[in-house]
Amino acid sequence: MADIYFLMIICPHVNHLHVHCKDYKHAESCVGLILSHIRSKIDNKLRLLSITMTKFANDMIEYLTKIIKENKLLNDCIIEQVKNDVYIEWT
């Protein structure tokens, strides 16, 4: 997690970030950390976050949507799953 935070600080002009997660809890932590950082920075360019896990359950999109809404991490986003990747895109 420290690596991701460090990357976010030194690369504010990155448009797309791809992370590999071990499980749901790791994905939740990554999404929370990254989107919290984005929300606090007005000039951040990141608009697409992709997550890879070896196994995604059918409810992963609902799970991430719930986390994002409950923690008010993004106002509006699109979440899509393609095989073992989940994409979160916002404007």
Summary of the structure (lengths in Angstrom):
residues: 91
radius of gyration: 12.2
end to end distance: 24.4
largest distance: 34.7
contacts: 239
relative contact order: 0.20
helix: 41%
strand: 24%
